[in-house]
Amino acid sequence: MLQRKLQVLLVDFLKQENAVSHHTWEFQTSSPVFRRGQVFHLRLVLNQPLQSYHELKLEFSTGPNPSIAKHTLVVLDPRTPSDHYNWQATLQNESGKEVTVAVTSTPNAILGKYQLHVKTGKHILKSEENILYLLFNPWCKEDTVFMPDEDERKEYILNDTGCHYVGVARSIKYKPWNFGQFEKNVLDCCISLLTESSLKPTDRRDPVLVCRAMSAMMSFEKGQGVLIGNWTGDYQGGTAPYKWTGSAPILQQYYSTKQAVRFGQCWVFAGILTTVLRALGIPARSVTAFDSAHDTEKNLTVDTYVNENGEKITNMSRDSVWNFHVWTDAWMKRPDLPKGYDGWQAVDATPQERSQGVFCCGPSPLTAIRKGDIFIVYDTRFVFSEVNGDRLIWLVKMVNGQEELHIISLETTSIGKNISTKAVGQDRRRDITYEYKYPEGSSEERQVMDHAFLLLSSEREHRRPVKENFLHMSVQSDDVLLGNPVNFTVILKRKTAALQNVNISGSFELQLYTGKKVAKLCDLNKTSQIQGQVSEVTLTLDSKTYINSLAILDDEPVIRGFIIAEIVESKEIMASEVFTSFQYPEFSIELPNTGRVGQLLVCNCIFRNTLAIPLTDVKFSLESLGISSPQTTDHGTVQPGETIQSQIKCTPIKTGPKKFIVKLSSKQVKEINAQKIVLITK
């Protein structure tokens, strides 16, 4: 009797509970998603019951020209056990013409998009529908991204909302951010980025190389990359960076158009990189360092040159200090390094300096940064300087037509303050400065700096200026409501309590958070008599000096003051820098605690303008991963003292606890945020 040839008519990937699949079914993608080292099940519909003499093989392939030798082709016989180091496939159930096969990939399998072919003799079932995505697995102990704590996995893999921290070191502001890694086309975009990157398929096994490649792919260069950076203040032809509140719209736009999105700054780059890493299965968190250095000379010091009025000399000051800088930490083992460098790694997607010829940074182990092991790969020297460099302030004086340089300040504690991330499971800030460095001023911190300079084979050329009488100077300024005058209090500490005269010179400018000057505001000069070992002198900046300049700045404004104090009798000079950001009136929102899919949800917003100036082009906007698109209402001009109310309507489309972010913006006030979590049910 002639035997009929076995054929596979249909292949189904069986859906598993989230507890088993580690939430891969939450991804809104047409392809099934699995984590490596995790079992998944296939249902095969055959043209006849499976017999012992039938040939049945599963072929999983990834990348171009797949081959077994390159580990890009996996061939499995579900009735023949594989060795321990390979993928496994076993028959789970046979019922007539249907069989169920359990497949388990290896914990070090190549990441990305796989094509499944089912081979029965000479017949091969090929279908574009038989595509699967394979991700890293932080639930698997054998995976190099394994994270043992379940609460941390929920935060750093599964949480699709969060925040960045921005502002200045003594006035930290919370900026909500929707990471949205499960949203439509986001994972598809991430898988596509793996293919577009310079990674070889076998490199996609390694989270170190994947992080590095994704860091490079976030910024646009040489015709590829997701996002174009822009720090000019002119955002025509694109979206002003401060207007973004989530990663998904950026990644979705890039995926659909294959054109770089305009525009981003550091928190936007960090936001999309955090989303991409979480989507791919690498635990990731957004991190902010305040007073973060950009050491272009890579000598572990930040040099600032000022003239006698306290104005920065830009053509000499190539290094810079950003009010804040946001990057991403990623969690992984580092088998490529000596023991002791596993855990959190700093990865920066903001295009600042080239690393091995490409704009990317990291991953750099936090342990190496803390120890000052600046030559541990990748880019540890650069990140170390960002959080722990010493700062030199040089006074450039003209003497007989020649420039003379004098160090007027050597600051060892001013770089890398209040390093912050969102706390696990809570909407509050967690300070992780201790993970990056020892306490400022401690003997351990100075020893680390000495160690880093020793590795550079570099002596520290400069020492703190010796002062006979002038011990210390600092400047304090409280944040004020926009439109009010700003007071700067100069605090002088001396060895003597004798009566002396002091000349105070202050130069004030409006700048971006990166330290880039936008507009010169004014110079303030004052001569005072001081007595006592601690004295205070106040400089007041009238609101008229800055209000008109705000119109030219399509960014969050920062006032920089550089103050020079000179004791007339001793000619001793000291200097200090101060940054001031503005406080804004809050607004209230009224949202129900619960809502239902498909039923109208109404948000009431109430705002009173307590500022001394009118606000123009006022808008309310509402965003959430629980609704299909953002909603906006316009309110024109709101006068001082005026109260407005706004009603925003939306219709939820997804169940679960969803964070609703409401934002107020205007020409003068870029953003004020309010938020609430609403439980959406069917």
N, C-alpha and C positions, 0 to 999 in steps of 0.2 A: 504493500500500500504506500502511495506517495505521501511523504510527510509535507504538511503545509509549513511554509517559512514563517518564522515568528516576526511579527512587526509590532512596533509601539505606535498606537494611534493618538495618545494624548499623555502629556506630562503635567501634573499639578504640583505646586509647592504648597504643602499643607500649613495652614495658619496655626501658630502656637500661642499659648497664653503669654502675656508680657513677662510674667515671672520666669518663664522658661526662655523666652526669646530675648530677654533683657531689653524690652521696649523697642525692638527693631520694627514692630508693626505700627508704631506711631508715625513713622516716616511717610509723608504723602508723596509716594512715588509708585509708578506702575510696576517696577521690578521688585521682587522680594528681597529683603535685606537680612543678612545673618552676620553674626560675629564669629571670628575665627576661634577654633577650639570648641565651638558650640555645635550640638547636634541639630540637624534639621531633617525634615521628612519629605519624600517625594511619593506621589501616587502615580503609578504607571498603568495606563489602560492598554491592554494588549489585544491582538486579534484572536487569541486563543489562550488557554491556561498554560502557564509556564511549566516546562518539563526539564528534567535533569540534563538532557542532551542539548537544550537550547543555549545559544550564546547570548549573553546580556552584559553589556559594558556601558558604564557612564564615563563620559569624557568632559572634564571641566577645563576650559582654556581661557587665558587672559593675555592681552597684548598682541602685538604683531608676530607672525611666524611662531606660534607656540610650539614648544618642544619639551619632552620629559627631562632632558638634560639641563634645561634652563629653569626647570621647576614652574614653567608657565603652562604646562599641560599635565593634567592628572587623569589617569585612566584607572577606573575601579571596576572590579567584578564583585557584585554584592554577595556572591556565594563562595568567594575565595578570600580568606582573611589577609589583610595587608600587614606589613610589619609595623611595629610600634611608632616609627618615625614618619609614616605616611598618612595621608587621608584614609579614613575608614568608611566602608559602606557595608551594611548588613541588611538582609531581608527581614522585615519586621512582621509582615502579614501577607498571606496569599488567600485571595477569595475569588475563585473563578478566574475571570480574565483580568482581575485587578491585583496588583502587588504594591506593597508599601515598602520603601527603602529608607533606612536611616543613614544619613551621611554626616560625618564629623570631619571638619577640616583640621589641619594642624595648628597649634597655637602660634606658629611663626609663618603661617601661610602669607602669600602675597596679597596685598590689599587691592581692592578695586572691582572692576566689572568683569564678570565671568560669563562665558557662553557655555550652555550645557547641550551636548549631543548625546543621544542614546543610540547605541550601536547594537543591532541584532543580526549577526552574520554579516552579510554584505549590505544590509539595509541600515541607513543612518537617519534618525529623525532629527532634522535641523529646522529650527524655528526661531525667529527673532523674539518670540515671546519667552523663550527659555533662557532668559537673562537673569542673573542674580548679582547683588552687590555684597561684597565681603568686607567687613570692618574690623578694626582692632577690638579687643575684648578686655576691658578692665575688670570683668568679673572672673576671668580665667587666671589662675595662679601662675600658669606657665607662660602667659603673655607678658612681654616686657612693659606693657602699660598697666599691669595689674595694680589696682588700688584696693587695699583690704577693707577700708571702712565704708559701709553701705551709705551712711549719711553724706559722706564726701562724694561718693559716686552719684548720688541723687543731685547734688549741687553742681558738680563739675562735668557731668555727662548729660544728665536728664533735664536739668533746669533750663527752660527756654526763655526765661526773663532774668533780669538782673540790673546792674547799674555800672557806671563809671564814677570815679571821684575826680572832681575838677576844682578850679579856683586857685587860691594861694594857700601857703602852708598853715597860716593861722586862721584861715576862713575857708574850710573845706566844704564844697557843695556837692550834693548828690544829683547825679544825672541818670535818669532811668534809661534802660536799654533793653530792647527785645532781641535776644539772640536768635530765636526762631529757627533752630536747627532742624525741626521736624516739618517745617512749612513746605508747601508745594515747590518742587524744582530745586530746593536748596541742596539736598543730598546729591541730586543729579548734577548740579553745578560743581559740587566738591569732587565727585568722581571724574567729571570732565577736566577739572583743574589738574588732577593727578596725571591724566593723559597728556595735557598741554605742557606740563612742566618738563624739566630736563631729566627727570628720574627714569632710570631703566626699570623695567618691570620687577627685577629682583631687588632693586633698592626699596621698593614699596613694602617690603617686609619690615623695614627698620623705621620706628617712629622718629628717630633722630634725623634721618635723611628726609622723611616726609615733612616734619616740622620745618626743616630748613628750606625745602622746596616751596612749601605753602607760604612761608614768610616772604619769599621772593615773588610769588604769584599774586600776592595781594596788591602790589603796586605796579603801575603801568610803566613798562620800559621796553623799548625796541619792538613795539607792535603787539605786546601781549601783557596781560595783567588786568586785575579787576578794577582798580580804583586809581584815579589821578589825584595826587596831592596838590594842594593849593594853600599857600600861606600869604597871599598877596593882599587879601581883604576885598578883592574884586572877583565875584563869583558869577558874572554874567555867562550865560551859556551852560549853566549847571546849577546844582543845589548847594547853597551855603552849608559848610560842614555842620554848623550847630543845629541845622534843621533836621538832620537825620536822628531818628530815635530807635532804629533797629537795623539789623544786618540783612534780613530777608529781602526787603525791596532792592537792595544793592546787588545781592547775589542773583536774584531773580532777573533783574534787568540785564546783568552781564550775561547770564545764561541764554536769555532769549535773543539778545542782539549781537553777542560776541564783540561788543564794543566797550571800551573802558568807561566806567561811570565817573561823572564829574560832580562833586569834588569831595575830598576827604582830608582830615587832619588826624593827629595821633590816636584819639579815642575811637575814631571811625575805623582806622586800620586795625586797632586792637580788637574792636568789636567784631569785625568780619573774620579776623583770624581765629578768635575764640570760638565763634560759631563753626567755622570750618573744622577745627580740631575736635570739638565736641561731636560734630556730625560724623567724623571719621572714626570716633571711638577713643580719642586721646583726651584724658581729663585735662581741662584747661580753665584758667581763671584770668579775669582782667585785673591788672595791677597798675596803680598810680604811684609815682614817686614825685614828691614836691621839691622844688628847687633842684631840678635834675640837670646835670651838666652835659654839655656836648663838647667833648674834648677832641677837637679836630687834629691837634698835634700829637695825640696819643702819648703824652708824657705824664699823665696822671695829675696834671694841674690845669686849672682854668684861669686864664689870664685876661683881665679886663683893664683897658687903658682909658683914662679920663683926662680931660684938660682941667685947667684951674677953676673952671666954673662947675665941674662935676659932670660935664657932658661926655658921654661915651665916644671915643674916637673909633668909628666903625671900621676904618680901613686897617687898623692895628689889632682890633679885638676880634680875632677869628673864632675863638672859643665863645660859647654862649651858655647861659643858664636859663632853662625854661621854668616858668612858674610851676608847671606840672608836666609830666610826660606819662603817657599810658602805653603799656605793652601787655603781653600775654605770658603767663607762666604755664608750662605744660609738664605733666607728670609722666615719668618713665624711668626705666633702668638705663644705665650707661655702660653696657658691656664693652664698648670701645675705649673706655677709660680705666685707669687704676681703680681699685676698690675705694668706695667712699663718696662717689659722686652721683649716686642714684637719687631719685626724688624730683623735686621741682626744678625746672629749667626755664630760664628767661629766654623768650623768643619775641623779637620785635619786628613788626611788619612795616613800620614807618620808614620810608626811604631816607636815611640820614647819611650813612657811609657805606661804601662798597666793602663786601667781604668776599674774598676770592673772586673779585671781578664783578660781583652781582650785588644789587641792593637787597641785602637781607641781614639778619642778625640772630645769632644763636643756632641751636639751643646751648645756653651757658648754664652750668650747674650752680644753683644758689650756694651750695657748699663751697665751691671754688671762689665765688665772688666774696663770700664771707671770710675766707682764709687769705684772700689776696693772691691766689694761685692764677695769675693773670694770663698764663700761656696755656691753660687748659682749654681745649676747643669746646664750643666755638665762640669767638668774639668776647671772651671774658674780660680782656683788658678794657674794651670799650664800655661794657656794662659796669665794670668796677668803677671807672671814672664817673659814670652817670650818677652813682649813688654814694661815692666815697672819696671823690677827688678833693684836693686842697685848692683853695681859691686865692689868687694873688691879685690885688688891685694896685695898679701902677698910676702914679701921677706924672703926667708929661708936662714939664715946665720949659718955657723958652728962656734961655740964659745967653745973652749976647748973640742972639740969632741962632743958637744951637739948641736942639732938643735934649733935655736931661730927663732921665727916668728915675723915679724914686718909688720904692715900695712903701705905700702908706697903710696897707692892711694885708695880713696873711691870715686867712680864715680856714680853720681846720674842722669846723663843725657846721658849716653853712650849706653843704651839698648833701642831697638825699635825705629829706625829712619826711616823716609821717607816711612811710610807704604803706599803701592801703589796698585792701581788697574787700569784697563783700563777704560777710560772715556766712558760715555754712548754715543753711536753713533759716536764716534771719535777714530781715532788711535793715541791717546796721553795718557800720564800718568796722573792719578788723585791722588793727595795726600790725603789720608783719615786718617792720623795720629790722627787728632782731633776726629775722631769717636771712637778711641780706648783709648785715654788718653788726659788729659789736657796738655797745653804747658809745656815743660820741664822747670824747674826752677820756675814755677808759684807757688803761695801759694796754689792753688787748687790741684796741682799735689802732693805737699808734704803732704797735708791733706789726700789725697787718700792713700798715702803710710802709713801714721800713722794709718788710719782706717783699712787697710789691716793687718798691724802688730797687731793691737788690736784684730781683729777677730782671728788671729793665737794664741792669748794669749801669745804673744812673744814680749819681749822688744828688741829693736834694740841694740845688744850687742856692736856695734862698732861705733865710731865717727870718723869724718875726722881728720887725723893726724894734729897736731898743728905745724905750721911752723913759725919760728921767722922771717925769711927773704925771704924764697923761696915761692913765691905766687902761681905760676902756670907754668905748662910745657905742651907743645903740640908739635906734630910732623906732618909736612906736606910733602906730596909727590905727585907730578903730575904723572898721568898715562903717560907711555912712550911707544913708538913703540917697539915691541918685538925685542930684539937684541941690544938695546941701554942701556947705563948705567942708573942707577936709583939714583936720588939725594933725600936724606931725610934731611929736614930742621928742626932742633930742635929749638924751640922758648922758651926762658926762661924769665919769668917775676919775678922781685925781688922788695922788698921794697927799697933797697938801689941802688945807682948808682955807688958804690965804686968798685974799681978793685978787682976781685976775680978770683980764678982758679976753673975750673969745669972739672971733669972727666966724659966723655960720653962713655958708653958702649952699644953697639948694637948687638943683636943676631938676625940673619935673617934665615928664613927657607921657603921652598916651602911647601904649604899646600893645602888641599882641602877646599872647601867653608864652610865645617862643623867645621873647626879648626883642623882637623886631620893632623898631621905632615907627610909629604911625604919624605922630604930630608932636612938635615941641609945644609945651604949654606955657612955661614961664621960668624965670630965675627968681629966687627969693634970697635976699641977703639981710643979715641982722647982726649987729654987734651988741653984746650984752656983757654986763659985769656978773661974774659968778663967784660965789663964796660957799664954803663947805666942800667936803670931799665928794658929795653927790649933788649935781645941779641939773636943772631942767630948763630948756629953752624951747619955746613953741613957735613953729612956723605955720601959718594958715594959708591954705590954697582956696581962693574964692571960687565958687561954682561957675562964675562967668568964664573962668580960664579954661574949663574943660567941656562945658555943655555944648558949645557950637561944634567942637571937634568930633563929637559922637556921631554926627550925621555922616561923616566920611568913613566910618568904621562899620562894616557889616560883620562884626564879631563881638564877642563879649569883651568889654573894655577893661583894661588894667592901667592904673596910674603907677608909674615908677618914679620914685624920688631918690636922687643920689645926693647925700649930704656930706659936706666937708667942714670940719671944725678945726680952727687954728688958734692956739693960745698965743696971744699977741706978744707977751713978754718972753716966752721961751721958744717961739716959732715951731713948736711941736704941732704936727698935723695928724689927724685921724679921719677916717671916712667910713660911711656905712650906707647900705642900700635898703630901701623899703618899698614894698608893693602894697597897693590898696585896691581892693575890688569893692563893688557896690552891693548894697543890700536892696532888695525890692520888696514891696508889699506882697503878702500872700493872698491867695484867693481860695474860696471854699467851693467844694463840689458836693452835690447830693446825688447819690446813686443807690439803688436798692441793693440789698445784700445778695439777692438771688435773681436769676433770670432764666428764661427758657429759649431753647433754639427756635428760631423762626418767629418769635414774638418781640414786639417793639420794646426797646429799652431806652429810657429817657434820663439824660444827665443834665442837672441844673447847675450852672456855674454862677457865682456871685463874686464880683470884684469891685473894690473901692480904691480909687487912685489917691493914695496918701502922699504921693510925691508932690514936690513944689512945681513941677513942670507938666504940661499936657503930654499925653501919649498918643501918637498917631499911628494909623494903619494897624489898629488893634485886632487881633484874631484869637479865637479859641479853636483848638483842634483836639480831637479825641482819636486815640489809636489803641488797638488791642489785637493780640493774636486770635482773639475770639470772634472778630468781625472781619468782613471781607475786604474793606478798604477804609482808610482814615476819613473822618468827617470834620468839616471846618465851617465856622461861622465868622462873618466879618462884622466889625463894630466901629470902624472909622476912628474918630478922635475922642479920647476920654479926657476931660478937663480935670485939673487938680480938685480933689474933694468929691468928684462925681462917682456915683455907684452905678454899675451896669449889671444886668442879668442876662444870661444866655442859656438857651435850651438846645442841647445836641441830641439827636435821635439816631439810634443805630439798631441793627437786628443781629443778634448773635447767631453764629453758624456752627460753633463747636461746643461740646460739653466739657465740663471740668472747671476748676478754679482758674479764672482768667483775670490777668492784671489789666486794668483800664488806665491808660496814661492820658491826662488832660494837660494841655500846654497852652499858656497865654504868651503871645509874642507881640512886639511892636517895633517901630523904627528905633526907639530909644532903649527899650528893655527887650533883649533878644529872646529870653525864655524864662518863664516861671512854671514850675511843674507841680502837679498834684496827682495822686494816684489812689486807686482802690481795687481790691480783689473782689470779684463778683463770682459766685458759684453758678455756673450755667448748667441746667439740666435739660433733658429731652422733653 
